[in-house]
Amino acid sequence: MEGIGGDGASVASPMPQWGHDAWRMYQYYLDKSTPLSAYRWIGTLVIVAIYCLRVYYVQGFYIVAYGLGIYLLNLLIGFLSPLVDPELEGSDGPLLPTKGSDEFKPFIRRLPEFKFWYSMTKAFCIAFVMTFFSVFDVPVFWPILLCYWIVLFVLTMRRQIGHMIKYKYIPFSIGKQKYSGKKGSAGSSGSRGD
């Protein structure tokens, strides 16, 4: 009866507690990195470079790289797609404006930038770890995989760009648009005459 509840439970808890504390610390730093998008992407580029060097150094694991490429292409499509697809107009959510007279609605991504970055970084880390296990080094003729991936990329991007043109949306914003005012007014020379 003494083993139920009380002190018996605290003897077995250091390992789960350590795992929980490690997860909380990981989540804390992940949350702190959210507004620092430039630093996050620089870190991801470093991870990508390390992965590419590893694949180049061992001259193998091309099937892992191909699977990674397909997964990244899937992430990119989610990143470039609107949350509500205009082709499926039966939804009750916000739709993209298709005519000039339609009300402006901001572009909401199906896959937000942070989740895109996080999934991409995780994918490269997992692929890097996979390069240390010979079971994933399947002998393939890599130029065929590369050509097939390029064909998939071109066809998918052509379809996505066609969708963007058809429904008149741009998934990127280069900052806040500024109003320039009236051009060429005679009274505004720009100097105050002090």
URNORKA-V793004 format. One record per pair of residues at least 24 apart in sequence whose ideal C-beta (glycine too) atoms are under 10 Angstrom apart, sorted by the first residue. I is the first residue (numbers start at 0). GAP is how many residues later the second one is. If there is no record, write none. Layout:
i=I gap=GAP
i=I gap=GAP
//
This chain:
i=29 gap=84
i=29 gap=88
i=32 gap=81
i=32 gap=84
i=32 gap=85
i=33 gap=79
i=33 gap=80
i=33 gap=83
i=33 gap=84
i=34 gap=79
i=36 gap=76
i=36 gap=77
i=36 gap=80
i=39 gap=73
i=39 gap=74
i=39 gap=77
i=39 gap=78
i=39 gap=81
i=40 gap=72
i=40 gap=76
i=40 gap=79
i=40 gap=80
i=42 gap=74
i=42 gap=78
i=43 gap=73
i=43 gap=74
i=43 gap=76
i=43 gap=77
i=43 gap=80
i=43 gap=81
i=44 gap=79
i=46 gap=73
i=46 gap=74
i=46 gap=75
i=46 gap=76
i=46 gap=77
i=46 gap=78
i=46 gap=80
i=46 gap=81
i=47 gap=72
i=47 gap=73
i=47 gap=76
i=47 gap=79
i=47 gap=80
i=48 gap=75
i=49 gap=74
i=49 gap=75
i=49 gap=78
i=50 gap=72
i=50 gap=73
i=50 gap=74
i=50 gap=76
i=50 gap=77
i=50 gap=78
i=50 gap=79
i=50 gap=80
i=51 gap=72
i=51 gap=76
i=53 gap=73
i=53 gap=74
i=53 gap=77
i=53 gap=78
i=54 gap=72
i=54 gap=73
i=54 gap=76
i=54 gap=87
i=56 gap=74
i=57 gap=73
i=57 gap=74
i=57 gap=76
i=57 gap=79
i=58 gap=78
i=58 gap=83
i=59 gap=71
i=59 gap=74
i=59 gap=76
i=59 gap=77
i=59 gap=78
i=59 gap=79
i=59 gap=80
i=59 gap=82
i=60 gap=66
i=60 gap=67
i=60 gap=69
i=60 gap=70
i=60 gap=71
i=60 gap=72
i=60 gap=73
i=60 gap=75
i=60 gap=76
i=60 gap=77
i=60 gap=79
i=60 gap=81
i=61 gap=75
i=61 gap=76
i=61 gap=77
i=61 gap=78
i=61 gap=79
i=61 gap=80
i=61 gap=81
i=61 gap=82
i=61 gap=83
i=61 gap=84
i=62 gap=67
i=62 gap=73
i=62 gap=74
i=62 gap=75
i=62 gap=76
i=62 gap=77
i=62 gap=79
i=62 gap=82
i=63 gap=62
i=63 gap=63
i=63 gap=64
i=63 gap=65
i=63 gap=66
i=63 gap=67
i=63 gap=69
i=63 gap=72
i=63 gap=73
i=63 gap=74
i=64 gap=62
i=64 gap=65
i=64 gap=66
i=64 gap=77
i=64 gap=80
i=64 gap=81
i=64 gap=84
i=65 gap=72
i=65 gap=74
i=65 gap=76
i=65 gap=78
i=65 gap=79
i=65 gap=80
i=65 gap=82
i=65 gap=83
i=66 gap=56
i=66 gap=60
i=66 gap=63
i=66 gap=69
i=66 gap=78
i=67 gap=52
i=67 gap=55
i=67 gap=56
i=67 gap=58
i=67 gap=59
i=67 gap=60
i=67 gap=62
i=68 gap=54
i=68 gap=58
i=68 gap=76
i=68 gap=77
i=68 gap=79
i=68 gap=80
i=68 gap=81
i=68 gap=83
i=68 gap=84
i=69 gap=78
i=69 gap=79
i=69 gap=82
i=69 gap=83
i=70 gap=48
i=70 gap=49
i=70 gap=52
i=70 gap=53
i=70 gap=55
i=70 gap=56
i=71 gap=44
i=71 gap=47
i=71 gap=48
i=71 gap=51
i=71 gap=52
i=71 gap=55
i=71 gap=77
i=71 gap=81
i=72 gap=76
i=72 gap=79
i=72 gap=80
i=72 gap=83
i=72 gap=84
i=73 gap=37
i=73 gap=45
i=73 gap=82
i=74 gap=36
i=74 gap=40
i=74 gap=41
i=74 gap=42
i=74 gap=44
i=74 gap=45
i=74 gap=48
i=75 gap=35
i=75 gap=40
i=75 gap=44
i=75 gap=77
i=75 gap=80
i=75 gap=81
i=75 gap=84
i=76 gap=33
i=76 gap=34
i=76 gap=79
i=76 gap=80
i=76 gap=82
i=76 gap=83
i=76 gap=86
i=77 gap=31
i=77 gap=32
i=77 gap=33
i=77 gap=34
i=77 gap=37
i=77 gap=38
i=77 gap=41
i=78 gap=30
i=78 gap=31
i=78 gap=32
i=78 gap=33
i=78 gap=34
i=78 gap=36
i=78 gap=37
i=78 gap=38
i=78 gap=40
i=78 gap=41
i=78 gap=92
i=79 gap=29
i=79 gap=30
i=79 gap=31
i=79 gap=36
i=79 gap=76
i=79 gap=77
i=79 gap=80
i=79 gap=81
i=79 gap=83
i=79 gap=84
i=79 gap=89
i=79 gap=90
i=79 gap=91
i=79 gap=92
i=80 gap=28
i=80 gap=29
i=80 gap=30
i=80 gap=79
i=80 gap=82
i=80 gap=83
i=80 gap=88
i=80 gap=90
i=81 gap=25
i=81 gap=26
i=81 gap=27
i=81 gap=28
i=81 gap=81
i=81 gap=82
i=81 gap=85
i=81 gap=87
i=81 gap=89
i=82 gap=24
i=82 gap=25
i=82 gap=26
i=82 gap=27
i=82 gap=28
i=82 gap=29
i=83 gap=24
i=83 gap=26
i=84 gap=25
i=84 gap=78
i=84 gap=82
i=85 gap=77
i=85 gap=80
i=85 gap=81
i=85 gap=82
i=85 gap=83
i=86 gap=76
i=86 gap=79
i=86 gap=80
i=94 gap=72
i=95 gap=68
i=95 gap=71
i=95 gap=72
i=95 gap=73
i=96 gap=70
i=96 gap=71
i=96 gap=72
i=97 gap=68
i=97 gap=69
i=97 gap=70
i=97 gap=71
i=98 gap=69
i=99 gap=68
i=101 gap=66
i=104 gap=64
i=105 gap=67
i=106 gap=62
i=106 gap=63
i=106 gap=64
i=106 gap=65
i=106 gap=66
i=107 gap=63
i=108 gap=62
i=109 gap=61
//
